[in-house]
Amino acid sequence: MYTQANNTNQLVSTVANKRISCKMRIEPARMACSGGIPQLSHRLIDSLAFRFTAKAFRAFPKALTTSFPVRSTQQAFHKVLTCASDDDVFTWDDVVRISKPETLSDDPSDLRGYWEKIKICNRRLESQSEFLSFVIEDQIVGYIHKGFAENLRSFKDVFTFPPENSNSNGSSITLHSSLSTDEDRTGAVGDVIKSLGEEHIPGIRNELYPVTSSFGASIFFSLERAAAPYFGIKAYGVQMNGYVEKDGKKFLWIGKRSQQKTTYPGMLDQLVAGGLPHGVACGDNVVKECEEEAGIPSSISSVAIPVGAVSYMDIDGYRFKRDVLFCYDLKLPESFTPKNQDGEVESFKLIPVMDVANIIQRTQFFKPNCSLVIIDFLFRHGYIRPECFGYLDLLQSLRSGDCS
């Protein structure tokens, strides 16, 4: 145990000195930091070598049954690992160092680190009363925050609001009755998005998402991707785990996002992932993204296996994300090395699956929704087993959103 404590002491000191940062530009998804890294007491450093226990909490008190103790000292350790000034980023050396089993004496059967990642993707759901339903042809297709809705009131030829003297609870916003076709709606709402601009809808990409009540249902119109959470529409995407088997062990290829990305720059990511644009099938999108993001030829990517989906709902100010991610697995040849083609990925690294699990448990290095997809992989490949306390609740939580 003395050796373990020494190793942990050395790790904390090294990481703190390097001032590691996730450098996430989406503020609510990062851990709060102010100022520099605090000096850790020897008592706290020593405590990192031991199992963490504190008060109990419920991740989803209204729906789930498992109660876990919070590892408060480990949360402090997470801050050291993931927070510092915005001028610094973590490196692959940092990732490898914290991923090793000998770094901390935590229990692989302890699922609490995974729960933290589930919670990050499902925040402020108690605030749904702040949103108005967005209805088209008697179908709820989204939710618009009452505050953001004020930006739309002046566009009277596009949006129809409930009477101002009506009770807003249960009220809805719809499109003007003159907009009866997909093309008319797409054009009219698109003009509104352009008029509002980056001030109200940052990160406009000129990429369209279908607006529908559920996957495979009729498409009412198409909406700018960056505007999707402001209208609370369901957004669909694909994420692929690329793995390799060597000497009876499984490894995952992990990407590190470019520092030039407008969202989650420099963070860890799936080998291949992408939103599902209008008019593109899931399988075709996987093949396209494989080529663009990792240089995987269609002769290999075409055999990627669809293995299910994860979902989450997250409220962040005026934004209501209701995302469904279709998950794929692709077993890659040992000789294959991914090469990014579109400039969105800085580099790749092949990491043992159990070490990837440790990264998710111990840090916030991964883009938040990627953690859900990898946790799903851990379930399906037997790394998270029924003997683990909270197994069924964690499995259920991977589909906390409206998976339809």
FENVENJO-V139738 format. One record per run of one state. SS is the DSSP state (~ for helix, > for strand, _ for the rest). FROM is the first residue (numbers start at 1). TO is the last residue. If there is no record, write none. Layout:
ss=SS from=FROM to=TO
ss=SS from=FROM to=TO
This chain:
ss=_ from=1 to=1
ss=~ from=2 to=18
ss=_ from=19 to=26
ss=~ from=27 to=29
ss=_ from=30 to=41
ss=~ from=42 to=47
ss=_ from=48 to=55
ss=> from=56 to=57
ss=_ from=58 to=67
ss=> from=68 to=69
ss=_ from=70 to=71
ss=~ from=72 to=82
ss=_ from=83 to=91
ss=~ from=92 to=99
ss=_ from=100 to=100
ss=~ from=101 to=103
ss=_ from=104 to=111
ss=~ from=112 to=120
ss=_ from=121 to=124
ss=~ from=125 to=130
ss=> from=131 to=136
ss=_ from=137 to=138
ss=> from=139 to=145
ss=~ from=146 to=149
ss=_ from=150 to=158
ss=> from=159 to=160
ss=_ from=161 to=171
ss=> from=172 to=175
ss=_ from=176 to=181
ss=~ from=182 to=200
ss=_ from=201 to=207
ss=> from=208 to=212
ss=_ from=213 to=218
ss=> from=219 to=224
ss=~ from=225 to=231
ss=_ from=232 to=233
ss=> from=234 to=246
ss=_ from=247 to=248
ss=> from=249 to=257
ss=_ from=258 to=267
ss=> from=268 to=269
ss=_ from=270 to=271
ss=> from=272 to=275
ss=_ from=276 to=281
ss=~ from=282 to=294
ss=_ from=295 to=297
ss=~ from=298 to=301
ss=_ from=302 to=304
ss=> from=305 to=316
ss=_ from=317 to=318
ss=> from=319 to=331
ss=_ from=332 to=344
ss=> from=345 to=352
ss=~ from=353 to=362
ss=_ from=363 to=365
ss=> from=366 to=366
ss=_ from=367 to=367
ss=~ from=368 to=380
ss=_ from=381 to=390
ss=~ from=391 to=397
ss=_ from=398 to=398
ss=> from=399 to=399
ss=_ from=400 to=404
